[in-house]
């Protein structure tokens, strides 16, 4: 083989893969032979019928742990001694697996970048789908939900125009992508901001949860006043108005707001807790999660509004 193909061949005896232990052994054997960022082809011809499924799992494993490029997943079909065997490339399975993995990554961290990679080098000319998702991700990650919403609305329009030109694997996953970006069709951004905070809490990312929740409250208050939420002076003005409004009306939301402000400042600047209560919250993950969740629920219920007469 080495003489014929002018590349090195290493022969290894593999287990049958009849049980879970042997299947995992097979994955380990393949991983041990692949170096970081290698380009890999996997041929399952003449293997047991269950081995292609193990090989697909191995391909996904190599992509994840070795950052390998799986260029081909192959199977040759025997069509009789008088007919040349047909080599079938099963890369469509890898493309579908990539799509499912990208959606799972988005569900975990809410970053559109994982979805944008699906469209790179695989989108209709002029559709700009990948860039629209990247830009939306940038705006959301910088807490600019208004512009993120505008980008997602443009994305929805682009998908509608180019839907029939998308590859089959993208057409299979598009409904799931559309379901996850449907928030942009709502007139209320509060729901989206609340969802981002809730996802951060579920992931144990308390820093991002506190930062986004505090800024979301100010952003929402700016919109109540008809002011530009991206303007620093407007945000500062509205923050003071909000604090004054909550205090003068003796709002039940005031202690939650003040506690969130203290948590946010301490986490953002690495300062010690300014009060014994906040110090107690920082000493217990459940207490911190509960505090942020209670404030989030008030925000989702629109309890931090600033009215025109405030």
C-alpha positions in Angstrom: 0.0 0.0 0.0 2.8 2.4 0.9 4.6 1.7 -2.4 1.4 2.1 -4.4 0.1 5.3 -2.9 3.4 6.9 -1.9 2.2 7.6 1.6 2.8 5.8 4.9 0.3 3.2 6.0 0.1 2.0 9.6 -1.9 -1.1 10.1 -3.8 -1.6 13.4 -6.1 -4.4 14.6 -9.4 -3.0 15.7 -12.1 -4.6 17.9 -15.4 -5.7 16.4 -17.3 -3.0 18.1 -20.0 -5.3 19.3 -20.4 -3.6 22.6 -19.9 -0.1 24.1 -16.4 -0.9 25.4 -15.2 -2.1 22.0 -16.8 0.9 20.3 -15.0 3.3 22.6 -11.8 1.4 22.1 -12.2 1.9 18.3 -12.6 5.7 18.8 -9.5 5.8 21.0 -7.4 3.9 18.4 -8.4 6.3 15.7 -7.8 9.4 17.9 -4.3 8.1 18.9 -3.3 7.9 15.2 -4.5 11.4 14.3 -2.5 14.5 15.1 -3.8 18.0 15.8 -5.3 19.7 12.7 -4.7 16.6 10.5 -6.7 16.1 7.4 -8.6 12.8 7.6 -10.4 10.4 5.3 -12.4 7.5 6.8 -13.2 4.5 4.6 -15.7 2.0 6.1 -15.7 -0.4 3.1 -15.9 -4.1 4.0 -16.6 -3.3 7.6 -19.5 -4.6 9.7 -22.8 -2.8 9.0 -22.7 -1.0 12.4 -19.2 0.4 11.8 -20.2 3.3 9.6 -22.2 4.7 12.6 -19.1 4.3 14.8 -17.0 5.9 12.1 -19.3 8.9 11.9 -19.1 9.3 15.7 -15.3 9.0 15.4 -15.3 11.7 12.7 -17.2 14.1 15.0 -14.9 13.2 17.9 -11.8 13.9 15.8 -13.2 17.3 14.7 -13.8 18.2 18.3 -10.8 17.0 20.2 -8.1 17.1 17.5 -9.6 20.0 15.4 -9.1 17.6 12.4 -10.6 18.3 9.0 -12.6 15.2 8.0 -12.4 15.5 4.2 -14.2 12.3 3.4 -16.3 9.6 4.8 -16.3 6.8 2.3 -18.0 3.5 1.5 -17.6 1.4 -1.7 -20.5 -0.5 -2.9 -19.9 -3.9 -4.5 -22.2 -4.3 -7.5 -21.0 -7.7 -8.8 -17.8 -8.9 -10.3 -18.6 -7.5 -13.8 -19.4 -4.0 -12.6 -16.8 -1.6 -11.1 -17.5 -0.8 -7.4 -19.1 2.5 -6.8 -17.4 4.8 -4.2 -20.0 6.7 -2.1 -19.0 9.8 -0.2 -21.1 10.2 2.9 -20.1 13.7 3.8 -23.7 14.8 3.8 -24.0 13.1 7.2 -21.1 15.2 8.5 -22.7 18.3 7.2 -26.0 17.5 9.0 -24.0 16.7 12.2 -22.3 20.0 12.0 -25.6 21.8 11.7 -27.0 20.0 14.7 -23.9 20.8 16.7 -24.0 24.5 15.8 -27.6 24.7 17.0 -26.7 23.0 20.2 -23.8 25.5 20.7 -26.2 28.4 20.2 -28.7 26.9 22.7 -25.9 26.8 25.2 -24.4 30.3 24.9 -26.8 32.2 22.6 -24.0 33.4 20.3 -25.0 33.6 16.7 -21.4 33.0 15.6 -21.9 29.3 15.8 -24.8 29.5 13.4 -22.9 31.9 11.1 -20.2 29.2 10.5 -22.8 27.0 8.8 -23.2 29.5 6.0 -19.5 30.2 5.4 -18.6 28.9 2.0 -22.0 27.5 1.7 -24.5 30.3 1.1 -26.1 31.6 -2.1 -24.2 34.4 -3.8 -25.4 37.8 -2.5 -27.4 36.4 0.4 -24.9 37.6 3.1 -26.4 35.2 5.7 -23.1 34.5 7.5 -22.2 38.2 7.9 -25.7 39.1 9.1 -25.4 36.5 11.8 -21.9 37.7 12.8 -23.0 41.3 13.0 -26.1 40.3 15.1 -23.7 38.4 17.4 -21.5 41.4 17.7 -24.4 43.7 18.6 -25.8 41.3 21.2 -22.4 40.6 22.8 -22.0 44.4 23.2 -25.6 44.6 24.6 -26.9 46.5 21.6 -30.2 44.6 21.3 -31.9 47.2 19.1 -29.3 46.9 16.3 -29.1 43.1 16.8 -32.9 42.9 16.2 -32.5 44.9 13.0 -29.8 42.5 11.7 -32.0 39.5 12.5 -34.9 41.1 10.7 -32.6 41.5 7.6 -31.5 37.9 8.0 -35.1 36.7 8.0 -35.8 38.6 4.8 -32.6 37.1 3.2 -33.6 33.6 4.2 -37.0 34.1 2.6 -35.4 35.3 -0.6 -32.8 32.6 -0.9 -34.5 29.7 0.8 -34.8 27.6 -2.4 -31.1 28.2 -3.2 -29.8 26.8 0.1 -28.1 23.5 0.2 -30.2 20.6 1.5 -28.4 20.3 4.8 -29.1 24.0 5.5 -32.8 23.6 4.4 -33.1 20.9 7.0 -31.8 23.1 9.8 -33.3 26.4 8.7 -36.6 25.9 10.5 -34.7 25.5 13.8 -32.6 28.6 13.2 -35.8 30.6 12.3 -37.4 29.4 15.6 -34.4 30.7 17.6 -34.4 34.1 15.9 -38.1 34.6 15.9 -37.8 37.1 18.9 -36.9 39.8 16.4 -40.4 39.8 15.0 -41.7 41.1 18.4 -41.9 44.8 19.2 -40.6 44.1 22.7 -36.9 43.7 23.2 -37.3 43.1 26.9 -38.2 39.4 26.3 -35.0 38.9 24.3 -32.8 40.6 27.0 -34.5 38.5 29.7 -33.9 35.3 27.7 -30.2 36.2 27.4 -29.9 36.7 31.1 -31.8 33.5 31.9 -29.4 31.5 29.6 -26.4 33.0 31.3 -27.8 32.0 34.7 -28.5 28.5 33.5 -24.9 28.3 32.4 -23.6 29.6 35.7 -22.2 32.7 34.0 -23.1 35.1 36.9 -20.9 37.9 35.7 -22.6 38.1 32.3 -26.0 37.6 33.8 -25.5 40.5 36.2 -24.0 42.8 33.6 -26.6 42.1 31.0 -29.5 42.4 33.4 -28.4 45.7 34.9 -27.8 47.2 31.4 -31.1 45.7 30.2 -33.0 47.5 32.9 -31.4 50.8 31.8 -31.9 50.1 28.1 -35.6 49.3 28.7 -36.0 52.5 30.8 -34.4 54.5 27.9 -37.0 53.1 25.5 -39.7 54.0 28.0 -38.5 57.6 27.8 -38.0 57.6 24.0 -34.2 58.2 24.4 -31.3 56.6 22.5 -30.2 53.7 24.6 -26.7 53.7 22.9 -26.0 57.3 24.1 -23.9 57.4 27.3 -25.5 60.7 28.5 -29.0 59.4 27.9 -28.2 56.2 29.8 -26.8 58.1 32.8 -29.7 60.5 32.8 -32.3 57.7 32.7 -30.4 55.7 35.4 -30.7 58.6 37.8 -34.4 59.1 36.8 -35.1 55.4 37.4 -33.5 55.4 40.8 -35.4 58.5 41.8 -38.7 57.1 40.5 -38.2 53.8 42.3 -37.4 55.6 45.6 -40.1 58.2 45.4 -42.8 55.7 44.6 -41.4 53.3 47.3 -41.4 50.6 44.6 -41.1 47.0 45.8 -38.6 46.6 43.0 -36.2 49.2 44.6 -34.3 46.8 47.0 -33.8 44.3 44.1 -32.5 47.1 41.9 -30.0 48.3 44.5 -28.9 44.8 45.3 -28.3 44.1 41.5 -26.4 47.3 41.2 -24.1 46.3 44.0 -23.6 42.8 42.6 -22.9 44.2 39.2 -20.4 46.7 40.4 -18.6 44.2 42.6 -18.4 41.6 39.8 -17.4 44.0 37.1 -14.6 45.8 39.1 -13.5 42.9 41.3 -14.3 44.9 44.4 -15.2 43.5 47.8 -18.9 43.3 48.5 -20.1 46.7 49.7 -22.5 45.2 52.3 -22.8 42.1 54.5 -25.9 41.1 52.6 -24.1 41.1 49.2 -21.1 39.4 50.8 -23.5 36.7 52.0 -24.8 36.3 48.4 -21.3 36.1 47.0 -20.5 33.3 49.4 -23.1 30.9 48.0 -23.8 30.2 44.3 -27.5 29.3 45.1 -28.0 32.7 46.9 -26.4 34.6 44.0 -28.5 32.7 41.4 -31.7 33.3 43.4 -31.0 37.0 43.8 -30.4 37.5 40.1 -33.4 35.3 39.2 -35.8 37.2 41.4 -34.6 40.5 39.9 -34.8 39.0 36.4 -38.5 38.0 37.0 -39.3 41.6 38.1 -37.6 42.9 34.9 -39.5 40.5 32.7 -42.7 41.7 34.5 -41.9 45.3 33.5 -41.4 46.5 37.1 -38.5 48.8 36.3 -40.4 51.2 34.0 -39.9 55.0 34.1 -43.1 56.8 33.2 -43.2 60.2 31.4 -44.3 61.9 34.6 -41.4 60.6 36.7 
